[in-house]
Amino acid sequence: ERTLGNSPSRLVRQVRENHSEEWLKRVCRYLGACSDFVAQPSLLPVKFPDPPEPVAIPSHRWMLAVYGRDILSRLDHIKASITSTFGNILKMDSTKKITKKLSGFAKGTALWLTSVSNEVGQILISVLTAQEGPALDTMAADLIRRYSNAGVAPPQLLYVDCECCREGTGQSKLKQRFGGWPDLVVKLDIYHFMRRLASGCTKDAHPLYPIFMSRLSSCIFEWDSGDVALLRQAKREQLKRERVPGITEKLVDQQITKEELALHCRRRTRGEHQTIIMIEQLLNELMGVKGRDYLGVPLLDQERMQHIWQIQKKHVKCIQDEPGVLLYTVTGTTTKEGIVLPNYRCARGSTSLES
C-alpha cells in the first residue's frame, strides 16, 4: 500500500479478501460433508447441488456514497463536537496538498486549506481559501467568537510557520488578525526555522547534511538533566541484567535510542543569546575545512548561508519557549528494571498539524 490511510479502494479489497476466505472455508466444510455422505453405502447415486456463488462486493463508489450519507446523518453532532473543541496551545498551518485533490465542480475553487489544531492534535477549524492573507480574517474572528461564547479562556500560544513577527514597532498581520486575543504569543515552529537555515546547504544529499541538522537541533534544544539521568539509570540496570561487561557512561548513552529520549525526556530551548552564539560557531566551523566531504565538496554555500543567517537571526527570539507555559503532558508511565519512567507528549511546534 502506498499510504497507511484507509482509502475506499483499500476497504473494498479488504472486504473482498475477507469474504473470499470465509466463502472458501464454508465451501470446504460443505464439500467435506458431501464426501461423508458419498462414502456411505447407498442404493441410488447421491447428487449434491453446487455450492452457491460468492456474493458480489460493492464498488468503492458505493462505499463512498454510503459514507457520505452517514456523515450527513450525523452532521449536526459533528459540528457540535468540532465547535466544542478548544485548546491552550494552538497550531496553524496552510497546505496545498488537499486542494489539489479536489475534483468535479470544486476543482480549482480553492488554493489553500488552512487548519488550526490544539495541543493534542484535535482540529478546531479548517477553511478553504483562495489565498493565505485577508481570507483568513473571517476564520480568526469565528475562532475568537467561539472561545468568547463558550466562556473559555483564550489560548496562550500560537505556533505558525510564517508571520511570527515584524521589523520595527507595531504588530504583525497575524497578530492583528487575532487582535481579540491581545495576550496571545505567536511563536515560529522550530522545524520550519531549521528548514530555512538548511536551504543554505548545497544539497540535502551531502554526507554531512544529517550531521548539520542534528547539531543545529543541539544548538537550539537541551535535554532536561533529571529526565536523562533517570533514563540512564534504567538503561544501566537493563545492561546489568543482560550481563553486559564493562558498562560505561558512553556505552549507556549508545544504548539509548532516539525514540526513548523523545518519549521519556523533555527538552527546552537554550535561550536567545546562547542559541545565536552556538549557531554562529556551527556555521563558521562548517564553512571551513570541516564542512567538506572526502571529495572536497562543501556542505554550505557560504555566501547564501551568510545572507540567510542575517535574515533569520531575528527569528531566534521567536522560537524560544514561553516562560510559564507547560509544553509537556504526562500521558502515562513505563517501568524499566523497577524504575518508573514518565511518558511525555510535547505540544511544541506545528509540524504535527502537517501530518
C-alpha positions as CSV (number, residue, x, y, z in Angstrom):
1,E,0.0,0.0,0.0
2,R,1.2,3.5,-0.8
3,T,-0.2,5.0,2.3
4,L,-1.4,4.0,5.8
5,G,-4.8,5.5,5.3
6,N,-8.0,3.5,4.8
7,S,-9.0,4.5,1.2
8,P,-12.3,3.2,-0.3
9,S,-10.4,1.0,-2.7
10,R,-8.3,-0.5,0.1
11,L,-11.5,-1.1,2.1
12,V,-13.1,-2.9,-0.8
13,R,-10.1,-5.0,-1.3
14,Q,-10.0,-6.0,2.3
15,V,-13.8,-6.8,2.4
16,R,-13.4,-8.9,-0.8
17,E,-10.4,-10.8,0.8
18,N,-12.4,-11.4,4.0
19,H,-15.4,-12.6,2.1
20,S,-13.3,-14.9,-0.2
21,E,-11.6,-16.5,2.8
22,E,-15.0,-17.1,4.6
23,W,-16.5,-18.4,1.3
24,L,-13.7,-20.9,0.8
25,K,-14.0,-22.1,4.4
26,R,-17.7,-22.8,4.0
27,V,-17.2,-24.5,0.6
28,C,-14.6,-26.8,2.2
29,R,-17.0,-27.6,5.0
30,Y,-19.8,-28.3,2.6
31,L,-17.7,-30.5,0.3
32,G,-16.4,-32.3,3.3
33,A,-19.9,-33.1,4.5
34,C,-20.8,-34.2,1.0
35,S,-17.8,-36.6,0.8
36,D,-19.0,-38.2,4.1
37,F,-22.4,-38.9,2.5
38,V,-20.8,-40.3,-0.7
39,A,-18.6,-42.7,1.4
40,Q,-21.7,-44.3,3.0
41,P,-23.4,-47.2,1.2
42,S,-26.5,-46.2,-0.8
43,L,-28.8,-47.9,-3.3
44,L,-29.0,-44.9,-5.6
45,P,-26.3,-42.4,-6.7
46,V,-26.1,-39.4,-4.5
47,K,-26.1,-36.0,-6.1
48,F,-25.4,-32.7,-4.4
49,P,-26.1,-29.2,-5.7
50,D,-23.1,-27.0,-6.4
51,P,-22.1,-24.6,-3.6
52,P,-23.6,-21.1,-4.0
53,E,-21.5,-18.4,-5.8
54,P,-19.8,-15.7,-3.6
55,V,-21.8,-12.5,-3.1
56,A,-20.6,-9.6,-5.2
57,I,-18.8,-6.9,-3.2
58,P,-20.0,-3.3,-3.8
59,S,-17.6,-0.9,-5.5
60,H,-15.6,1.8,-3.9
61,R,-18.0,4.4,-5.3
62,W,-20.8,2.7,-3.4
63,M,-18.7,2.7,-0.2
64,L,-18.1,6.5,-0.6
65,A,-21.8,7.1,-1.2
66,V,-22.7,5.2,2.0
67,Y,-20.0,7.0,3.9
68,G,-21.3,10.4,2.7
69,R,-24.8,9.7,3.7
70,D,-23.7,8.5,7.1
71,I,-21.8,11.8,7.6
72,L,-24.8,13.8,6.5
73,S,-27.0,12.0,9.0
74,R,-24.6,13.0,11.8
75,L,-23.7,16.4,10.6
76,D,-25.3,18.4,13.5
77,H,-23.5,16.2,16.0
78,I,-20.2,16.5,14.2
79,K,-20.5,20.3,14.0
80,A,-21.3,20.4,17.8
81,S,-18.3,18.2,18.6
82,I,-15.9,20.4,16.5
83,T,-17.2,23.7,17.8
84,S,-16.9,22.3,21.4
85,T,-13.2,21.7,20.9
86,F,-10.7,24.2,22.5
87,G,-7.1,24.3,23.4
88,N,-4.5,26.4,25.3
89,I,-1.8,25.9,22.7
90,L,-2.9,26.4,19.1
91,K,-1.1,25.5,15.8
92,M,-2.0,27.0,12.4
93,D,-0.7,25.7,9.1
94,S,-1.7,26.0,5.4
95,T,-1.3,23.4,2.7
96,K,-2.0,22.9,-1.0
97,K,-1.9,19.1,-0.9
98,I,-5.6,18.8,-0.1
99,T,-6.9,21.4,-2.6
100,K,-5.0,19.6,-5.4
101,K,-7.3,16.5,-4.7
102,L,-10.5,18.5,-5.4
103,S,-12.4,17.3,-8.4
104,G,-15.6,18.0,-10.2
105,F,-17.3,21.3,-9.6
106,A,-15.0,22.0,-6.7
107,K,-11.8,21.7,-8.7
108,G,-9.9,25.0,-8.9
109,T,-12.2,26.8,-6.5
110,A,-9.5,27.0,-3.7
111,L,-5.8,27.0,-3.4
112,W,-5.2,26.7,0.3
113,L,-6.5,24.6,3.2
114,T,-5.8,26.3,6.5
115,S,-6.3,24.4,9.7
116,V,-6.0,25.2,13.4
117,S,-5.4,22.5,15.9
118,N,-4.8,22.3,19.7
119,E,-2.0,20.7,21.7
120,V,-3.4,17.2,21.5
121,G,-3.9,17.2,17.7
122,Q,-7.7,18.0,17.6
123,I,-8.8,20.2,14.7
124,L,-10.6,23.3,15.8
125,I,-11.4,24.7,12.4
126,S,-10.4,24.2,8.7
127,V,-11.2,26.6,5.9
128,L,-10.6,26.5,2.1
129,T,-9.4,29.9,0.7
130,A,-8.1,31.3,-2.5
131,Q,-5.1,32.9,-0.7
132,E,-3.5,32.9,2.7
133,G,-3.8,36.5,3.6
134,P,-7.0,38.5,4.2
135,A,-9.2,35.5,3.5
136,L,-8.2,34.1,7.0
137,D,-9.7,37.1,8.8
138,T,-13.1,35.5,9.0
139,M,-11.7,32.3,10.3
140,A,-9.8,34.1,13.1
141,A,-12.9,36.1,14.0
142,D,-15.0,33.0,14.2
143,L,-12.5,31.2,16.4
144,I,-12.3,34.2,18.8
145,R,-16.1,34.4,18.9
146,R,-16.3,30.6,19.7
147,Y,-14.0,31.0,22.7
148,S,-15.9,34.0,23.9
149,N,-19.4,32.5,23.6
150,A,-18.2,29.3,25.4
151,G,-16.6,31.3,28.2
152,V,-13.3,29.6,27.7
153,A,-10.0,31.3,28.5
154,P,-8.1,32.4,25.4
155,P,-5.1,30.3,24.3
156,Q,-1.6,31.3,25.4
157,L,0.5,30.3,22.4
158,L,0.0,30.1,18.6
159,Y,2.6,28.2,16.6
160,V,2.9,29.2,12.9
161,D,5.4,28.7,10.0
162,C,5.4,32.4,9.0
163,E,4.4,35.9,10.1
164,C,5.6,35.4,13.6
165,C,7.0,38.9,14.0
166,R,7.8,42.1,12.0
167,E,10.6,44.5,11.9
168,G,10.3,47.7,13.8
169,T,7.4,48.7,16.0
170,G,3.8,47.5,15.7
171,Q,2.2,44.2,15.3
172,S,2.5,41.6,12.5
173,K,-0.5,41.0,10.3
174,L,-1.1,37.7,12.0
175,K,-1.1,39.3,15.4
176,Q,-3.6,41.9,14.1
177,R,-5.8,39.1,12.8
178,F,-6.0,37.6,16.3
179,G,-6.4,41.0,17.9
180,G,-9.3,39.7,20.0
181,W,-6.7,37.9,22.0
182,P,-4.2,40.6,23.0
183,D,-2.2,38.3,25.2
184,L,-1.7,35.6,22.6
185,V,2.0,34.9,22.0
186,V,2.9,33.9,18.4
187,K,5.8,31.5,18.0
188,L,7.7,30.3,15.0
189,D,7.8,26.5,14.5
190,I,11.3,25.4,15.2
191,Y,11.3,22.8,12.4
192,H,10.5,25.5,9.8
193,F,13.2,27.7,11.3
194,M,15.7,24.8,10.8
195,R,14.5,24.2,7.3
196,R,15.1,27.9,6.4
197,L,18.7,27.5,7.5
198,A,19.0,24.2,5.7
199,S,18.2,26.0,2.4
200,G,21.7,27.4,2.6
201,C,23.2,23.9,2.1
202,T,24.5,22.9,-1.4
203,K,22.3,19.8,-1.4
204,D,20.5,17.7,1.2
205,A,22.1,14.5,-0.2
206,H,25.5,15.7,1.1
207,P,27.1,13.3,3.6
208,L,27.4,16.0,6.3
209,Y,23.8,17.2,5.9
210,P,22.3,14.8,8.7
211,I,25.2,15.8,11.0
212,F,24.4,19.5,10.3
213,M,20.7,19.1,11.1
214,S,21.5,17.1,14.3
215,R,24.0,19.7,15.6
216,L,21.6,22.6,14.6
217,S,19.0,20.9,16.8
218,S,21.5,20.7,19.6
219,C,22.2,24.4,19.3
220,I,18.5,25.1,19.9
221,F,17.5,22.5,22.4
222,E,18.9,21.0,25.6
223,W,17.6,17.9,27.4
224,D,16.3,18.0,30.9
225,S,19.1,16.7,33.0
226,G,16.8,15.0,35.6
227,D,14.9,13.1,32.9
228,V,18.1,12.0,31.1
229,A,19.7,10.8,34.4
230,L,16.6,8.7,35.2
231,L,16.6,7.1,31.7
232,R,20.4,6.4,32.0
233,Q,19.8,4.7,35.4
234,A,17.1,2.5,33.8
235,K,19.3,1.7,30.8
236,R,22.2,0.9,33.1
237,E,20.1,-1.6,35.1
238,Q,18.9,-3.2,31.9
239,L,22.5,-3.7,30.8
240,K,23.4,-5.2,34.2
241,R,20.5,-7.6,33.9
242,E,21.7,-8.6,30.4
243,R,25.2,-9.2,31.9
244,V,26.9,-6.8,29.5
245,P,30.6,-6.4,30.6
246,G,32.4,-3.1,31.0
247,I,29.4,-0.8,31.4
248,T,30.5,2.8,30.9
249,E,28.6,6.1,30.6
250,K,29.5,6.1,26.9
251,L,28.1,2.6,26.4
252,V,24.9,3.5,28.3
253,D,24.4,6.6,26.1
254,Q,24.9,4.5,23.0
255,Q,22.2,2.1,24.0
256,I,19.6,4.8,24.5
257,T,17.5,5.3,21.3
258,K,16.1,8.5,19.9
259,E,12.6,7.1,20.5
260,E,13.3,6.5,24.2
261,L,14.7,10.1,24.6
262,A,11.7,11.6,22.9
263,L,9.2,9.5,25.0
264,H,10.8,9.8,28.4
265,C,12.8,13.1,28.4
266,R,11.7,16.7,28.0
267,R,13.6,19.4,26.0
268,R,13.8,23.1,26.4
269,T,15.3,25.9,24.3
270,R,18.6,27.3,25.4
271,G,17.8,31.0,25.2
272,E,18.2,33.6,22.5
273,H,21.7,34.7,23.3
274,Q,23.2,31.2,23.7
275,T,21.4,29.9,20.6
276,I,22.8,32.6,18.4
277,I,26.4,32.0,19.7
278,M,26.2,28.3,19.1
279,I,24.6,28.5,15.7
280,E,27.3,31.0,14.6
281,Q,30.0,28.7,15.9
282,L,28.5,25.8,14.0
283,L,28.2,27.8,10.7
284,N,31.8,29.1,11.0
285,E,33.1,25.6,11.6
286,L,31.2,24.1,8.7
287,M,32.2,26.9,6.3
288,G,35.8,25.8,6.8
289,V,37.6,22.5,6.0
290,K,35.3,20.5,8.3
291,G,32.4,21.4,6.2
292,R,33.7,19.4,3.1
293,D,33.2,15.8,2.2
294,Y,36.0,13.4,1.1
295,L,35.8,14.8,-2.4
296,G,36.1,18.4,-1.2
297,V,32.5,19.3,-1.9
298,P,31.4,22.0,0.7
299,L,28.2,21.4,2.6
300,L,27.3,25.1,2.9
301,D,27.0,27.7,0.2
302,Q,29.0,30.3,2.1
303,E,27.5,33.5,0.5
304,R,24.0,32.2,0.6
305,M,24.2,30.9,4.1
306,Q,25.6,34.2,5.4
307,H,22.7,36.0,3.8
308,I,20.1,33.6,5.2
309,W,21.5,33.8,8.7
310,Q,21.5,37.6,8.7
311,I,17.8,37.4,7.9
312,Q,16.8,34.6,10.1
313,K,18.8,35.7,13.2
314,K,16.0,37.9,14.3
315,H,13.7,34.9,14.5
316,V,15.8,33.1,17.1
317,K,13.7,35.0,19.7
318,C,10.5,33.7,18.1
319,I,11.5,30.0,18.6
320,Q,12.2,30.3,22.3
321,D,9.9,28.6,24.8
322,E,7.5,30.9,26.5
323,P,8.1,31.1,30.3
324,G,5.3,29.7,32.4
325,V,3.7,27.7,29.6
326,L,3.7,23.9,30.1
327,L,4.6,22.3,26.8
328,Y,4.8,18.7,28.1
329,T,1.9,16.5,29.4
330,V,2.4,13.2,31.2
331,T,0.4,10.5,29.3
332,G,1.5,7.5,31.3
333,T,4.4,5.7,32.8
334,T,6.7,2.9,31.7
335,T,8.5,0.7,34.3
336,K,12.0,-0.5,33.3
337,E,14.1,-2.6,35.7
338,G,12.0,-1.3,38.6
339,I,12.4,2.3,37.6
340,V,9.3,4.3,36.7
341,L,9.8,6.5,33.7
342,P,7.1,9.1,32.7
343,N,5.8,9.2,29.2
344,Y,5.7,12.7,27.8
345,R,3.7,14.3,24.9
346,C,5.1,17.6,23.6
347,A,2.8,20.4,22.4
348,R,5.6,22.4,20.8
349,G,5.5,23.3,17.1
350,S,3.1,22.9,14.3
351,T,4.6,20.0,12.3
352,S,2.1,17.6,13.8
353,L,-0.6,19.5,12.1
354,E,1.0,19.0,8.7
355,S,0.9,15.2,9.0
